[in-house]
Amino acid sequence: MNIRNQERKNNGHTIG
């Protein structure tokens, strides 16, 4: 998996 994709998912979960 792409690291950038994981970062975006993590960010979304944290901010969301």
Buried (B, 14 or more C-beta within 10 A) or exposed (E): EEEEEEEEEEEEEEEE
